[in-house]
Amino acid sequence: MIGEAAGTAGAVLTLVISALILVVLGLVFFLVNLWIIQFAAELLKLQPDASMVVLSAAILSAASMIGSKHN
């Protein structure tokens, strides 16, 4: 009985830790995409609105995550 509870608690703890790691990695990935888009806009001498830069980074991040899931 106690062994099952300890196994379940360990599984929940592993789930929470892995979820936090995935959220942090997702934010890092988003920030890298944001930096790339801003750098490219500066390189091309464009003046995009900040909301459009964030939207572009979000679309790029989501598309790459979805694309990496499927072979």
NORGI-V109819 format. One record per pair of residues at least 6 apart in sequence whose ideal C-beta (glycine too) atoms are under 7 Angstrom apart, sorted by the first residue. I is the first residue (numbers start at 1). GAP is how many residues later the second one is. D is the distance in whole Angstrom. If there is no record, write none. Layout:
((I & GAP & D) (I & GAP & D))
This chain:
((29 & 32 & 6) (30 & 27 & 6) (30 & 31 & 5) (33 & 24 & 4) (33 & 27 & 5) (33 & 28 & 5) (34 & 19 & 7) (34 & 20 & 7) (34 & 23 & 4) (37 & 16 & 5) (37 & 19 & 5) (37 & 20 & 5) (38 & 15 & 6) (41 & 7 & 5) (41 & 12 & 7))
